[in-house]
Amino acid sequence: MIPKSQIVDLPVYEPGKPIDEVKRELGLDEVIKLASNENPFGYSNHVREALISQLEHLPIYPDGASMELRGILASFLGVDGDQIIFGNGSDEVVMLISRAYLQPGTNAIMASPTFSVYKTNAAIEGAEAIEVPCIDGAHDLDAMLAQINDKTRVVWVCNPNNPTGKMIPEAELVKFLDQVPSHVLVALDEAYSEYVTDPAYPDAIALLKKYRNLITLRTFSKIYGLAALRVGYGIADQEIVDKLNRVREPFNLNHLGQTAATAALSDQKFVQDCRALNEAGRNQVYAGLDEIGVKYYPSETNFVYIMPEANPREIFNEMMKLGVIIRAFPQAIRVTIGSKEQNEKMLTALGTVLGRTVQ
Ligand SMILES: *Cc1c(COP(=O)(O)O)cnc(C)c1O
């Protein structure tokens, strides 16, 4: 058989080991996972009640247009319903954008490091991924602009950026948008927008009115605590949403996901509480990292990018043995902000591991 040539050498995504398996292997009673930026505070009680009420509906296909969720989300955001495209997680919206706009002979521009899904999807479509190094963890928007050519179809901007946690302020983003040619799609991934506390964070919804080539991606997987149910969305001009709908599968959003997301929106107090708890947790983690004496970027998200001098892979392995699962990158580690107790455990483990390794 002859598969598409561009997929043959793609790395297969390796999910982290389930916590229970790690516990058994290492003989530990308690293992915490601070690797995937999940919400340590769970999800709203409104969601629990709404889901229980829907358990009889499993034999029925979901609403392929997500009408109820669409209406409620549109009024929450102050946009029209037909400006929203839903995805099975915002991961799927990344895929829809790539499917609709990329093909061999075109390119997509993105930062490095950034969310790896942009590059994988460009590769699957046979398009070139042009990676522009970050400066101190921040997008180098001028260098990204300079890479745009007549083959460019999409520029990915992750704000705040995963894995570095750095945010692009509104003035800088506007300056960038003003210079991007109007036929190039700017995909602004705001998976962590609800965690941002810096008032200079752009109001992407307002920017959509002026920039017709902009799409903003958000998700219910992070602050809303619904990662298992896979609900993400993009907000854009109707013309873009129309193109994405053409490559979307009819029932990409399941019924429980639609139900849960609708209920989650009705509990903004939960979101505010999580944002405040996360901010306190960030400060707790900064204080601990300062005490350990390791370098990190201050973050606008629910994770922190830490740059130790020791080998990240080794730190990952040693922390795992102490019951703390984190994420290793080539030059850094990334830890999710957990509950107060989880942060304490993570900091103790990191301090122990770095104290042992020759720096
Ligand atoms: C987690 C994450 C997403 C995707 O989340 P979904 O669960 O697919 O909605 C998208 N972008 C970034 C930058 C993320 O970190």
The ligand as an SDF file (V2000), in Angstrom:
LIG
                    3D

 15 15  0  0  0  0  0  0  0  0999 V2000
   -4.5150   22.6020   25.1700 C   0  0  0  0  0  0  0  0  0  0  0  0
   -4.3480   23.4560   23.9780 C   0  0  0  0  0  0  0  0  0  0  0  0
   -5.2390   23.4060   22.9060 C   0  0  0  0  0  0  0  0  0  0  0  0
   -6.2350   22.3500   22.6330 C   0  0  0  0  0  0  0  0  0  0  0  0
   -7.0660   21.9660   23.5020 O   0  0  0  0  0  0  0  0  0  0  0  0
   -8.3270   21.0880   23.1080 P   0  0  0  0  0  0  0  0  0  0  0  0
   -8.4110   20.1690   24.2640 O   0  0  0  0  0  0  0  0  0  0  0  0
   -8.0660   20.3670   21.8240 O   0  0  0  0  0  0  0  0  0  0  0  0
   -9.4390   22.0570   23.0020 O   0  0  0  0  0  0  0  0  0  0  0  0
   -5.0680   24.2810   21.8420 C   0  0  0  0  0  0  0  0  0  0  0  0
   -4.0710   25.1480   21.8290 N   0  0  0  0  0  0  0  0  0  0  0  0
   -3.1950   25.2210   22.8270 C   0  0  0  0  0  0  0  0  0  0  0  0
   -2.1120   26.2150   22.7440 C   0  0  0  0  0  0  0  0  0  0  0  0
   -3.2910   24.3650   23.9200 C   0  0  0  0  0  0  0  0  0  0  0  0
   -2.3680   24.4210   24.8740 O   0  0  0  0  0  0  0  0  0  0  0  0
  1  2  1  0
  2  3  1  0
  2 14  2  0
  3  4  1  0
  3 10  2  0
  4  5  1  0
  5  6  1  0
  6  7  2  0
  6  8  1  0
  6  9  1  0
 10 11  1  0
 11 12  2  0
 12 13  1  0
 12 14  1  0
 14 15  1  0
M  END
$$$$
